Amino acid sequence: MAEGGGKAGPGPEPTAPPGVEPLEPAPPRGVARRPYGTGDPALDARLTALVEEVGATDPRLTFEMLVTAMRMATAPIGRLDRKLINAALKEMRYSFGVFSAYRDRRKVTLF
């Protein structure tokens, strides 16, 4: 028996740092997550076709990013928030290119 009276296993579930809640709670091990989509099967099919057409490196994550953008298109958020999200996404894409030469080095990010 492991220290603390619990079963010995592969290790504790990963948790968010104190004071930070995860965006989506992880399902119990062995339970599949509900598919992420727009709620409109026809739109999901069009987005899937678009992802396939561009030959995305990681199709599932690319699909989820597009779904998130589609959900935000009708979300009750203001124009300034949309501009902030758009600028942040563009800056992240650019910074991946700038810092790709330093992938093997540790970095610090300040907000």
CORLIN-V214879 format. One record per residue. N is the residue number from 1. OMEGA is omega in whole degrees, -180 to 180 (* if undefined). NEAR is the number of other C-alpha atoms within 12 Angstrom. D_LAST is the distance of its C-alpha to the last C-alpha in whole Angstrom. Layout:
[[N/OMEGA/NEAR/D_LAST] [N/OMEGA/NEAR/D_LAST]]
//
This chain:
[[1/-178/8/44] [2/179/11/40] [3/179/8/39] [4/175/7/38] [5/-180/7/41] [6/177/10/39] [7/173/11/40] [8/-178/11/39] [9/-177/10/37] [10/179/9/35] [11/-178/10/32] [12/175/11/30] [13/176/12/28] [14/-180/12/24] [15/177/15/22] [16/177/13/19] [17/179/8/17] [18/179/7/18] [19/-180/7/17] [20/179/10/16] [21/178/11/18] [22/180/13/19] [23/177/8/19] [24/177/12/23] [25/180/15/25] [26/177/17/26] [27/177/12/30] [28/-180/10/33] [29/179/12/34] [30/179/7/36] [31/-178/8/35] [32/175/10/34] [33/175/13/31] [34/-180/11/32] [35/179/14/32] [36/-180/22/29] [37/-178/27/30] [38/-173/26/31] [39/179/15/34] [40/-177/14/36] [41/180/14/38] [42/178/12/39] [43/177/18/35] [44/179/25/34] [45/178/18/37] [46/178/19/36] [47/178/29/33] [48/179/28/34] [49/178/19/36] [50/179/19/34] [51/178/23/32] [52/-178/17/35] [53/-179/14/36] [54/179/14/33] [55/-178/14/33] [56/179/19/30] [57/179/12/29] [58/-173/14/28] [59/-177/19/30] [60/179/22/29] [61/177/18/25] [62/177/24/26] [63/-179/31/28] [64/177/22/25] [65/178/23/23] [66/178/27/25] [67/179/29/27] [68/178/21/23] [69/179/20/23] [70/178/20/27] [71/180/21/26] [72/-180/20/23] [73/-179/19/26] [74/-180/14/28] [75/-180/14/25] [76/177/11/25] [77/-176/14/22] [78/-180/13/22] [79/-179/14/22] [80/177/11/19] [81/178/15/17] [82/178/19/19] [83/178/15/18] [84/179/14/14] [85/-180/19/15] [86/180/17/17] [87/-180/14/15] [88/179/14/12] [89/178/16/15] [90/-180/14/17] [91/178/15/14] [92/179/15/13] [93/180/14/17] [94/-176/13/17] [95/176/16/15] [96/177/14/17] [97/-179/13/20] [98/-175/12/18] [99/-178/17/17] [100/178/15/20] [101/-176/11/22] [102/-178/12/20] [103/-176/12/20] [104/-179/8/22] [105/177/9/20] [106/-178/10/17] [107/177/10/13] [108/178/7/10] [109/178/6/7] [110/176/4/4] [111/*/3/0]]
//
